[in-house]
Amino acid sequence: MGRAAKPWYRKDRNAWCVNVQGKCIKLVNGKANRNEAYRRFLALTPTETKAVTARVTGKEACALFLEFAHANLKPKTYDCRST
C-alpha cells in the first residue's frame, strides 16, 4: 500500500509540495509558509489525495506467475512450477 500524501518542503524550488497520484503539486512558496501549505493540502478533495494501489488476490498472483512462467521458462521448469 502506498504512503499517505502529505506536504513536504522542496528546497531547490523554495516551495511546499505534495505528491498526489504520482504528480508533484506545488502548494505555496517559501519555507515559512508551512501552515498555509497544510491548509491548502487539507482543502484538496479526498479523491485527489487518495493513494492508488492495485489489489490482487493470491489466486490471481499465482495465475499471473504461471502465465509468465509458461511464456518465459522451459517446458520442464513450467511443469515443475505448475504442480
N, C-alpha and C positions, 0 to 999 in steps of 0.2 A: 504494500500500500504506500502511496506517495505521502510526502510530508504535507502538513497543513500550510497553506500560504500565509506569510506574514511579512510586513515591511522590513527592509534591510537597507543600510546606508551604502551607496556606491561611491567610493572615494574619488575615482577618476572622473566622474561627472558631477560631483558635489550635489548628489540628489538622493532622495529616498525612493526606492523602487519596490515592486512586488512581482514575483513570478506567478503568473496565472496561466494554466494550461500550456506551459512551455514558452510563454511570451513574457518579456520584461515590460512592465508598465511603470512609467515614471509618475510618482505621486506628487512630489513637491521638491523644490530646490533648497539647498542649504542644510548643513548638518544640524543647526539649531532648531529646525522646524520639525523635530521628531513627533511632537504631539499632533501637529497638523497632518503629518503623513498618516498617523494611526487613525485620525478622524476620517480622512479621505478613504483609507483602506476599509474602514467599517461601513462607509457609505456605498461601497460596491455591493452589488446584489449577490446573494448567496450562490446563485448559479455560476457567477463569474469566478468565484474563489474556490469552488468545489474541485477537489483533486480528481483527476480522471485515472481510473485504474481498470485493468482488464481482469475479469473474474473467470477463471477456468476451473472446471471440476477435475477431480483426479482421473476420472474415466476419459474426459476429453484430452487431458495432458498425455495419457498413455496412448490414445489413438493417434495424436499428433506425432508422438515419438515413433510409433510403429510405421506411420506413413513416411516419415523422414528416413527411417532405417531401411524400408523397402526400396526407396529411391536411391539411397547413397551407400548402402553396405552390400557385401557379397551375400548371395542367397543362403549360404550355410550360416552366416552370422545372423541374418534376419530370422531364420528358422529357430535358432537358439534363443533369440530375444523374444520371439512371439509366443513361446510356450509357457 
